[in-house]
Amino acid sequence: MEEGNQESMNKGIVWKGILGISALCAALLFPAARSAQAHPTGGTTVVRERGAAEGGIRSRVAAILGDNGIPAQRIAQQASRMMHRWEVESHDTGGTLLFSDSPEYVKETGILYRDTVTGAARVLYYHLNDTATPKKVAVVLETEADLAVVSVTRGAASAPSIDYLRVGKATQIGYFDTHEMSERIHVTKERPRLLAPAMDETILNPGELVYGVYDFDASAPVRVSVIMYGADIDPFAFLRTARVLPRDEVALRGTFQGMNRIVTSQRIYHPGRDGAVYFPIGDNLHDTYLAGVDATDGAPVVNYGNYGLLYQINIPTMGRERTRYFLSPLGGVYAGAMRAQSGRRMRLIETPAHRAYFGDQTVPEPENVARAREEGLLFLTQHTELADLGSYESDRPVQFEYSPPGASNLPVNIILMPEK
C-alpha cells in the first residue's frame, strides 16, 4: 500500500482496533501464526433477535469462521497477467448514516453518539469496553411525536468478543444474509424503545468488542442514541442523566447523507475483449470518503474507510464467455462478507470462504507498484490473494452489495476477468 493510503487507514477502525494490539493477540491466541499480521480467531456468533433465519445464521457463522487452514485462492503461477483499471462512476443515494465509533475504546459510561433522523436510516456502532467491569451497548429510540413507527428492515450484531476480526466478519455475515427482516417498533413520547431487545441482554466484558449495523425507516423524527451503560442498569433510566462522551483523537463518528453508493460504468465489459480488469474500493483516490457532521457539536468529520456505506456494484457486461469476479485485499488482513444477486437468485458470499480471514500473506507493494496501480496498471500474480465472488453469464446483469467490514484493512480491488 502506498504510504498516503496507509496513513488514511491508520485513521480507520483498524488503527486502534487491530494494529495496536495485533502482536499481543497473535502471541496469546495464535502462537503458530505464519505471519506477524495474523489475528486471533476465537469463536463468535451473530446475534439475530428477530426472524426464522436465526438458527441457520448461527450455524453458518460457526462453520464459516472455523479456519481450516485452506489458503486463500490464488491464480496459477503461469497465469500471471497485466490488469487495467476499469473506469467506474458512482453516486450516493438513500437515507442517513449514523456512525458511532468514537470513542472506540470506551473508558466510562455515557452517550457514544446521538442524532435525530426521519425516513430511511442506518446505524453502525463499533465499540470496545475499556473499563474494568461488564457493560452493555444499546441503541435507544426516542420521539417527541405522538407516535413514531420504526420499521427495521435489515441488520445484525456480533456477539461480543476479544477477537476483532471474527466480530467484524460475523456481523457482515448476518447483515448480508439473504433472509430479510421485518420488524415494527412503536415509539411514543412516554415510551422510548431499544432498536433491538437483545441489546439489553448482551454483556460486554472488559476488553470485548461489539459491532452492529441496522437499517430502518422512521415515520416521524426519532432521536437515536448509542449508549454504553452498566450491565445491571436500566438503559432508559440511564439515558435520562447520561452525558455525551467526547470524541477520541480519531474522531470516527458522525452523520452522513447518502448511505448507499451506486457503482457502475458507462463502458460495457466484454470478458473476451477486455481481459482482466480491476477497480478499487476505499482508497480515497478513486473512491472517496464520506464527509459529514458530528451532530453532538456540529464539527465537520470524515468517515475514513466509508464504514457503514453500502456499495451497490453493477458493472454492465456482455459476451458469450462468462465473467468471474474476485475481491483482493491490498491493505492487509481482511475478513468480511458480501451479497450477490443475479436474476432472482440471491446469495451470501464470504470473503474469504473456507478461512476466517485472508490478506495476511499478501506481499507488501513496493512504492512503484502502488503508484502504477493507482495510475491504472497492475499485475495479477501468484502472490495475489483472491476471494472468489462467483462466475456469471455476461449477458445477464449481476449486482454485488459490499460494505467495508469493521476491523479489516482497506483498500480492496474488485476484479473482473474471463472465466477461462
Helices and strands as residue ranges (DSSP letters): H 3-9, H 13-14, I 15-19, H 22-29, E 46-47, H 54-64, G 77-79, E 81-85, E 89-93, E 96-100, E 105-106, E 110-129, E 135-142, E 148-158, H 164-175, E 183-187, E 193-194, G 197-201, E 209-230, H 235-241, E 253-257, E 260-264, H 271-274, E 277-281, E 290-294, E 299-303, E 310-313, E 323-329, E 336-342, E 345-351, H 367-375, E 377-380, E 387-392, E 398-402, E 412-418
